[in-house]
Amino acid sequence: MGESMPDDASEAGWDDHRRAFGDMLGLGGPVPDAVLRAALYDGPYAQRLFAARKGDPRHLRRLLDDPPEVEEVAAKSPQARQARLVRRAANALALWASDLFATVDDDTLRRRRDACAACEHATRPPDLLVYRLAGGLEQTICELCGCNLILKTRLPEASCPALHPNRPGLTRWEEPIGGA
């Protein structure tokens, strides 16, 4: 996605919004177009950005460098969806490798998996090649992020995209929004 602006906004107005959002995040400059679009259309992403601004600056940088793609049309092609999933999986694998393939402790893993098992967003994957190659259609994925839950729940840097229904500021995994 390029540095384009919405059809109904003037270039100067859109740039002002990008600068203002960058200031809110403490960046001292404008956010990229894709970050502002993602924050406008993806509430959990915006919440993770605001939570990360007071935490680990590396986490904020990762969120800024890899904003979720905004679906401008109601349905994306299966090929575009698969490409997005492959990119996200590759980024997650690189991050995991940089952490020397660390995994969470048993209590954290159990808490995360219990939360996912009870979540309405846990579902069977769609019949896409990327899921067939990654372990078959018997796996369980998160419909919000598309991640394989057996794998994602193990990763220390992973975060749940769903908000906790009863505990503001926490994800369904009972962890701070935006990670540790």
Disulfide bonds with the S-S distance in Angstrom:
none
